[in-house]
Amino acid sequence: MSQEIVRVAEVAEGGVWVEAVQQSACSGCNARSGCGQHSLSKLGRPMRLWVDGGAGLQAGQEVVLSMPSGGLAMSALMLYGLPLLGLIGGALAGQLYSDSAAAVAALAGLAAGFAGARTLARRFQQRWQPVILPGCGKISTISAE
């Protein structure tokens, strides 16, 4: 399981919106050009993530978020890889007939890939869902001014 310290940005009914806490070491790291965290921090707006639960948390609290091992990689593979495979497979199958058939079959394959990804995402949602570790909601409270 991978763990990350996140800040509760907003508390809503049924869950919380969290944002990653920027690490102060980013400015001194030599891997800045190849680091995803550094690239995201340059966008100016932190990425928000919805997490179910979080009862008793307040906006500004830092908590530990746990992501199941391989959950992020598998969800990304399913949500991006299946539509791409459907697109390529449809184009190759349609190419047997004509270019216009390849275009139509590619779009049909893309749609089928998205439908398959949606089905798998619903099926494995609980396995891929990040959770807030119990007892880790009291690390610190940062006032939102």
Secondary structure, DSSP 8 states (H G I E B T S, - for coil): -EEEEEEEEEEETTEEEEEE---GGGGG-TTGGG-HHHHHHHTSS--EEEEE--TT--TTEEEEEEE-TTHHHHHHIIIIIHHHHHHHHHHHHHTTT-HHHHHHHHHHHHHHHHHHHHHHHHHTHHHH--EE-TT-TTSEE----
